[in-house]
Amino acid sequence: MRLSSKQSTLLVLAALMIISPFFFPSNYYYRVGSLVFVNAIAVVGIVILTGYAGQISLGHAGFVGIGGYACALLPVHLGVPPALAVVLGAVLSGAVAYGVGRPILRLKGYYLAVASLGFGVLVAMVLANEGWLTGGPDGIKVPDPGLRALLESLGITLTNPQFWYAFCGLVLFVGAWLALNLHDSPTGRALRALHGSEVAARTAGVDVAKAKLNAFVISAVYASVAGSLLALQNRLITPDVAGFMHSIELVTMAVLGGAGSVLGGIFGAALLTLLPQVLTVLQDYEHVVLGLVMMLVMIFLPAGLIPSARRLLRGRGE
Amino acid sequence: MKRIVTGVVALALMATAASADIKIGAIVSETGPASSLGDPEARTIRMMVEELNTRGGIKGEKLKLVLYDDSGDPSKAKTFATRLVEDDSVVAMVGGTTTGTSLAILAVAEESKVPFISLAGAIEIIDPVKPYVFKTPHTDRMACLKIFEDMKSRGLVKIGLISGTDGFGASMRAQCLTVAKSSGIEIVADETYGPKDADMTPQLTNIRNKPGIQAILNSGFGQGPATITRNYAQLGITLPLYQSHGVASNAFIELSGAKNAEGVRLPGTALLVGELLDPKDPQKAVVLAYKASFEKAAGGAPVSTFGGYAHDAMRILTGAIAKAPSAKPAAIRDAIEATTGLVGTTGTYNYSKTDHLGLDLSAFRILEINNGGWKLVQ
């Protein structure tokens, strides 16, 4: 039986997630692994928005911030359990994305990039300046969701990094599965059609504004969930997560790995999360190396690492 | 991806193979928004480890330093702390330039029972006391108390507060507001500014126009306080101006202009005024020795309070390692907690079971800017 591209992608992903821990000499590797997964979740959202629908957001860290702070503020101020706070944060992010995106996405061109940029900066400023609510620039502590204790009572004992590796891995797997399903659904086809040509898509009966809005809302939810997971495992969240540089990092990860493919996005997230860890040996040159990698990829593999590699493997025949 | 994983594993193996020495870890914000704090800290830590090793190490064993740069990001700081503990197997950690990174590191330190000496200001780091967490800088609350003490001695009780919205400014503002009442100070104006703002005249004008105001206090760090000092002179405000301990450096006088900064008071450590100290002052020798070796190692860069925090943390840590019966984290922790009478650049440290800061208000000296230099008040 020949595997579809969707099945093979999920298989590769699951295999990597399960096999990697056998090579982990210490908890530190689980910690880095779980950070890779968290970033990858947000990047899969960017893949849907940028890779499928061709829209660029420069403010996605704002949604990461909303998701993260939901896990800190709702339990602290309103007594909501942290697990429910993840869901409420995602709903709020979706609603905000709807509110921001609805007027903007009727326009063509770079309006979304500019509007989302402003939105992200605004979120970061509010989080830093409203100290009475958010704890200000030093951040705020996040309560323990108690999931690890729950597993322990069931007889499964994991260290903290191991637990978050497994949990974030699971969420990423589900996220990737949904994104791959979306790719071949009518909604996904509409998104890809408008990416190719908005005029042609409209002629074919696609409600362009609505389709773009869908993509924006979905990707905001992904970013929000990633932010929640980051906050819960760090047990602390600071306004930097909503900062402009973080937005840029997320877009860079997607573009580097290949914005059009889910596996590419995940690979890009893995690469840009791992590189700084590997490069601590030559930390003074970290940014130089990162910049060089980006430039080389953009010049020689403009579709991103994974799609270009796939094309190479298949040969010229296709 | 696999190649990267194998590479990481190989590097880790190489690192463990070479470690017969005592291994300590450091995480500082050498780059990023807090680099003006983290850079002198990193230089000081590297310099002190080198000095110690050329003198023969501790009890004949060399000290090995693993230093990571978290660029001010708490999430990175947490990852590096995990790496130091799990992968590099260090026996103790120093660092946490900002309160956010310190809070991230201390969670790992507590969980893995490795002693950690923080270089950040906030009181939350050591209050409530956590067994494995210590710190060297005085808290923002102590800075506020010291300033208020000086104000009251000059009969200034109705003051205006202007604060930066960055971590340093926001934290100090909150602490000053908390302790103002009990210090007998009334805060009649409370303005804020963004850390990168280029002009604060509107806020200062607002404060000046409050009836009965007697002095102005700026809780801020970096460019902001220099801008305020310049604006202050431009507006011709004659009320006494107090700055925070965050700007206690010669760079501040240069940035604001010696003429504009004349008469500004701030709480600082002995480090800035080493030469002016009384020869009998126990801190004098320590401060001058650190200043000389830092300026030599840093190629003429001036010492800063923040490098001083790192100096004190390293002195406490290496002293504790020398005294501890074994180089195990738990033994080192006990030895750190037993540190008393250790004279650092910031003050004299007396740790105890209930006090992991170990400083009192005498650690601060009120300094006044006088003819482009510093003058000790009192």
Interface residues (C-beta under 8 A of the other chain):
Chain A: L16 S20 F23 P25 S26 N27 Y28 Y29 R31 V32 L35 A128 N129 G131 G136 P137 D138 G139 K141 N160 P161 L230 N234 R235 L236 T238 D240 V241 F267 A270 L271 L274 P276 Q277 V278 T280 V281 Q283
Chain B: M1 I4 V5 T6 G7 V8 V9 L11 A12 Y68 D69 G72 D73 P74 S75 K76 K78 T79 T82 R83 V85 E86 D87 T98 T99 G100 L103 A104 A107 E111 A122 T165 D166 G167 A170 S171 A174 T192
